[in-house]
């Protein structure tokens, strides 16, 4: 009778660990793609970097146009009132004096309009600076969220690596033990033969 012994076959315990290890390998977190906030953060940074330099055009300022309409209307009204008062003094007849005084009143209102321009410039500059501060704040908030999300990803990846190392070590130990027991049994059977 010839020596015969069956080939090594993993035990159910080792097969179960191999299956768990395979499932864990399949559940590996994917590569970091920037998360939910990565693109938003990049967009906010581009908006901040590509922001146009401050410039002020009084004619395109809607608030200036409102002031202009108001001062022109008040200037015309003052001119007409002044000319009417001058005409009343001359018995109802218009005069060059009335026209000159009326024009002076009108010009005074337009000068008041020009006096408002530095204030409007300052308001526009403040609005521009506030918009820049808002962009910086938005970028900062998004960067914080990005860092938090990336940290969570790194924690998840680290946890996965720890679990994989643990399970891989258990699998190796169990397989070595299992194989060693098989080898011992084979050697014993050979000696017995």
C-alpha angles and dihedrals in degrees: 000000000000125000111262129175129166121250121261115280123184117249121243089255092057092044090052092051090048089052092049090049091050091050091049091050089052090051094057111139113253125245117289109266100179097275125232095314103040097089093040090053091050091049091051091049092050091049089052095046095044095046113133119244116258117272131163125212110185092199094058093047109107092203091054089051090054091050090046093053090047096048094044090051093046090044092053091047092050091047092051092046092049093047090048092051091048090050090050089056091054096047098268098309122126118237140186087248090058091048093049094048091046091050090050090055091049092049091049090058092048089051088054087054090055090049089061094057097083090051091050090048090053091049091051091049091050090049090050091049092047090051089052091049090049090053091049091049091048091050091047093050092048091047090052091050090047092052091048092049092046090050090053090050091050090049091050091048091047091049090050092050091049092050091047092050091049095047093043090052091049091048092049092048094047093046092048090048092046093047091046091053090049091049092049091049091049092049091048091049090049092051090046089052 
